[in-house]
Amino acid sequence: MVNDNKTINYFYLVGLQSNTTINILLFIIFLMTYVVTLTGDLVIAILVTQSHRLQHPMFYFLKHLSISELLFTTNITPNMLYIILNSGGFMSLAGCIVQLYIYGVLGTVESLILSVMSYDRYLAICNPLRYANMMNLQFCRTLVLSSWLLSFTSSLISIILFCQLKICGSKVIDHYICDFAPLVDRACSDTSIVRAVAVGLAALIIFPMFSLIIWTYVRIFITIIRISSTVGRQKAFSTCSSHLASVCSFYGPLIIIYMVPYQKNSLNVNKFVSILYTVVTPLFNPLIYSLRNDEIQYIFWKLIKT
């Protein structure tokens, strides 16, 4: 399609560009993944809310992590399934902006809550005597509320600046979501400020949070190594192993997508790595927390039996 200088108000997302048979197979796999993710996150959120046994800071943070992932995958997957099934699909500029904003908000929320959870595990293992006083209900609520407010605010700044751009490039987006880089590439006006602000906000939020996680786990591992009892070391490590797995599944694809320079000839790689971030990671977290956490399993089967 030929580029022109006319302002456009819709895009055509080409999806994964596979043949019909593969698209149907991918549709079935992603649909099943979405259902399992949705069910897992809902179950965790409901169990933590309803059970008095799960009224602890770790589970309180886990509930909000599940809620953010539930909303995150719902923002992406239904429209992605439609695009895959139809080998492409149209999306309005307004719809793309909304999806991009929600994508940014929920991705930032998850990063912040994972950091809060790492700090929670640090206090529980490295400062157990101070844990109960420091991680009280009011402090936990403040941490979660601050995470949501910071995410909404920081993403809104980028979106407001993006809305000032004149979009008049190609209507075709070689992706299954409205991601930041391909959208900005279709602007006819100067994008240097938008790009700089987006990178700056990401650096100010994501990098410090990731650094906090690394610092807390260095301290945690040092503390665990100093525990003389083998059983004690195993018990201490088991309390943070699920969270560590979540951190790896979240930051791994994220670093590949956004730390590697965006290139048009690497779009297929970016799309498939994005699938890990938008589809696989939301599935991974409820599975590891439900399978590895004895308390959640106990409350779940108790609820089923009643």
C-alpha positions in Angstrom: 0.0 0.0 0.0 1.4 3.4 -1.0 2.1 5.9 1.8 0.6 9.3 1.6 0.3 12.4 3.7 -3.4 12.0 4.5 -4.3 11.5 8.1 -5.5 8.0 8.7 -7.9 6.7 11.5 -7.6 3.0 11.2 -5.0 0.2 10.7 -4.9 -3.2 9.2 -3.0 -5.7 11.4 -1.7 -8.6 9.4 -1.3 -11.0 12.3 1.2 -13.9 12.1 1.0 -14.3 8.3 0.7 -18.1 8.4 -1.4 -20.4 6.2 -5.0 -21.3 7.1 -4.2 -24.6 8.7 -1.5 -23.2 11.0 -3.8 -20.2 11.8 -6.6 -22.6 12.9 -4.1 -24.6 15.0 -2.7 -21.4 16.6 -6.3 -20.1 17.2 -7.1 -23.3 19.2 -3.9 -23.2 21.2 -4.2 -19.6 22.1 -7.9 -19.9 22.9 -7.2 -22.8 25.3 -4.3 -20.8 26.8 -6.5 -17.8 27.3 -9.2 -19.8 29.0 -6.7 -21.5 31.3 -5.1 -18.1 32.1 -8.4 -16.5 32.8 -9.6 -19.3 35.0 -6.3 -19.5 36.9 -6.1 -15.8 37.6 -9.8 -15.6 38.6 -9.5 -18.6 41.0 -6.4 -17.1 42.7 -8.1 -13.7 43.1 -11.3 -15.2 44.5 -9.5 -17.6 46.8 -7.3 -14.8 48.3 -10.3 -12.5 48.7 -12.5 -15.1 50.3 -10.1 -17.2 52.4 -9.0 -15.9 55.9 -6.1 -18.3 55.7 -4.7 -16.4 52.7 -4.8 -13.0 54.3 -1.1 -12.4 54.2 1.0 -9.8 52.3 2.4 -12.3 49.8 -1.1 -13.5 48.8 -2.4 -9.9 48.8 0.2 -8.9 46.3 -0.4 -12.2 44.4 -4.1 -11.3 44.0 -3.2 -7.9 42.4 -0.6 -9.6 40.2 -3.4 -12.0 39.0 -5.8 -9.2 38.4 -3.3 -7.2 36.4 -2.5 -10.3 34.3 -6.1 -11.1 33.8 -6.8 -7.6 32.4 -3.5 -7.7 30.4 -4.3 -10.9 28.6 -7.9 -9.8 28.0 -6.7 -6.6 26.4 -4.6 -8.5 23.9 -5.8 -12.1 23.3 -9.5 -11.7 22.1 -8.6 -9.3 19.3 -5.5 -11.4 18.6 -7.7 -14.5 18.2 -9.9 -12.6 15.8 -6.9 -11.5 13.7 -5.4 -15.0 13.6 -8.7 -16.6 12.6 -9.3 -14.1 9.8 -5.6 -13.8 8.7 -5.7 -10.1 9.6 -8.1 -7.5 10.8 -8.9 -3.8 11.0 -8.5 -1.7 14.1 -9.3 2.0 14.5 -6.7 4.5 15.6 -8.7 5.1 18.8 -8.8 1.4 19.4 -5.1 1.1 18.9 -4.4 4.0 21.3 -6.7 2.4 24.0 -5.0 -1.0 23.6 -1.5 0.6 23.7 -2.4 2.6 26.9 -3.8 -0.5 28.7 -0.9 -2.5 27.5 1.5 0.0 29.0 -0.4 0.4 32.3 -0.7 -3.3 33.0 2.8 -4.1 32.0 4.1 -1.4 34.3 1.8 -2.6 37.1 3.1 -6.1 36.9 6.7 -4.9 37.0 6.0 -2.8 40.1 4.1 -5.5 41.9 6.8 -8.1 41.1 9.3 -5.6 42.7 7.0 -5.2 45.7 6.8 -9.0 46.1 10.6 -9.3 45.9 10.8 -6.7 48.8 8.2 -8.7 50.7 10.3 -11.9 50.3 13.4 -10.0 51.3 11.9 -8.8 54.6 10.4 -12.2 55.3 13.7 -14.1 54.9 16.3 -11.5 55.8 14.4 -9.5 58.5 11.8 -12.0 59.9 11.5 -10.3 63.3 10.6 -6.9 61.7 8.4 -8.4 58.9 5.1 -8.4 60.7 5.5 -4.8 61.8 6.7 -3.4 58.5 4.4 -5.4 56.2 1.1 -4.4 57.8 -2.1 -4.1 55.9 -2.0 -0.3 55.5 1.6 -0.5 54.1 0.6 -3.3 51.7 -2.4 -1.3 50.5 -0.2 1.8 50.0 2.3 -0.1 47.9 -0.3 -1.6 45.7 -2.2 1.7 45.3 1.0 3.5 44.5 1.9 0.9 41.8 -1.5 1.3 40.1 -1.4 5.1 40.2 2.2 5.4 39.0 1.4 3.0 36.1 -1.7 4.9 35.0 0.1 8.3 35.2 3.3 7.3 33.5 1.5 5.6 30.6 -0.9 8.5 30.2 2.0 10.9 29.6 3.3 8.9 26.7 -0.2 8.5 25.2 -0.9 12.2 25.5 2.3 13.0 23.6 1.5 10.3 21.0 -2.0 11.8 20.4 -0.3 15.0 19.3 1.4 13.3 16.4 -0.1 13.3 12.9 -0.5 9.7 11.8 -0.3 9.4 8.0 2.0 6.6 7.1 1.0 3.1 6.0 -2.2 1.6 7.3 -0.7 -1.8 7.4 0.9 -3.0 10.7 2.9 -6.2 10.5 1.9 -7.3 14.0 -1.1 -8.7 15.9 -1.2 -5.9 18.4 -0.9 -2.1 18.3 2.6 -1.9 19.7 4.5 1.4 20.3 7.3 1.2 17.7 5.2 0.4 14.6 2.6 3.0 15.6 5.2 5.8 16.0 6.8 4.8 12.7 3.6 5.8 11.0 3.8 9.4 12.2 4.5 12.2 9.7 5.5 14.7 12.4 8.6 14.8 14.6 8.6 11.8 17.0 11.8 12.5 18.9 10.1 13.8 22.0 7.6 10.9 22.1 10.4 8.4 21.8 12.6 10.1 24.3 9.8 10.4 26.9 8.8 6.7 26.4 12.4 5.5 26.8 12.9 7.8 29.7 9.8 6.7 31.6 10.7 3.1 31.0 14.2 3.7 32.3 12.9 5.5 35.4 10.5 2.8 36.3 11.5 -0.6 34.8 15.2 -0.3 35.4 15.0 0.7 39.1 12.4 -2.0 39.8 14.5 -4.7 38.1 17.6 -3.5 40.0 15.6 -3.7 43.3 14.7 -7.3 42.4 18.3 -8.2 41.7 19.4 -6.5 45.0 16.8 -8.3 47.1 17.6 -11.7 45.7 21.3 -11.2 46.2 20.6 -10.5 49.8 18.1 -13.4 50.0 20.6 -15.9 48.6 23.3 -14.7 50.9 21.0 -15.2 53.9 19.9 -18.6 52.7 23.5 -19.8 52.2 24.2 -18.8 55.8 21.4 -21.0 57.2 23.1 -24.0 58.7 20.2 -26.4 58.4 19.6 -28.0 55.0 15.8 -28.2 55.7 15.9 -24.5 56.7 17.6 -23.5 53.4 15.1 -25.5 51.4 12.2 -24.0 53.2 13.5 -20.5 52.8 14.2 -20.9 49.1 10.7 -22.5 48.5 9.1 -19.3 49.8 10.6 -17.2 47.0 11.1 -19.8 44.1 7.6 -19.2 42.6 8.2 -15.4 42.6 11.7 -15.8 41.1 10.2 -18.0 38.3 7.6 -15.2 37.6 10.3 -12.6 37.4 12.3 -14.6 34.9 9.2 -15.3 32.7 8.2 -11.6 32.8 11.6 -9.8 32.3 13.1 -12.4 29.9 10.8 -11.6 26.8 10.6 -8.0 27.9 14.3 -7.4 27.7 14.5 -9.2 24.3 11.7 -7.0 22.9 12.6 -3.6 24.2 16.3 -3.7 24.9 17.2 -5.1 21.4 17.0 -2.2 18.9 13.8 -2.2 16.8 14.4 -3.2 13.2 11.9 -3.8 10.5 13.7 -6.9 9.2 13.3 -8.5 12.7 9.6 -8.1 12.9 8.9 -11.8 12.8 11.2 -12.4 15.7 9.6 -9.6 17.6 6.2 -11.0 17.0 7.0 -14.4 18.3 8.9 -13.1 21.3 5.8 -10.9 22.0 3.7 -14.0 22.1 5.8 -15.2 25.0 5.2 -11.9 26.8 1.5 -11.5 26.0 0.3 -15.1 26.0 2.8 -17.5 27.7 3.8 -15.4 30.7 0.2 -14.7 31.9 -0.4 -18.5 31.7 2.8 -19.3 33.5 2.2 -17.3 36.7 -1.1 -18.8 37.8 0.2 -22.3 37.0 3.4 -22.0 39.1 1.6 -20.3 42.0 -1.2 -22.8 42.1 1.0 -25.9 41.6 3.9 -24.8 43.9 1.9 -23.2 46.7 0.5 -25.7 49.2 -1.8 -23.2 50.9 -3.6 -22.2 47.6 -3.9 -25.9 46.7 -5.4 -26.7 50.2 -7.9 -23.8 50.0 -8.9 -24.7 46.4 -9.5 -28.4 47.1 -11.3 -27.6 50.3 -13.6 -25.3 48.3 -14.2 -27.9 45.7 -15.1 -30.6 48.2 -17.6 -28.3 50.0 
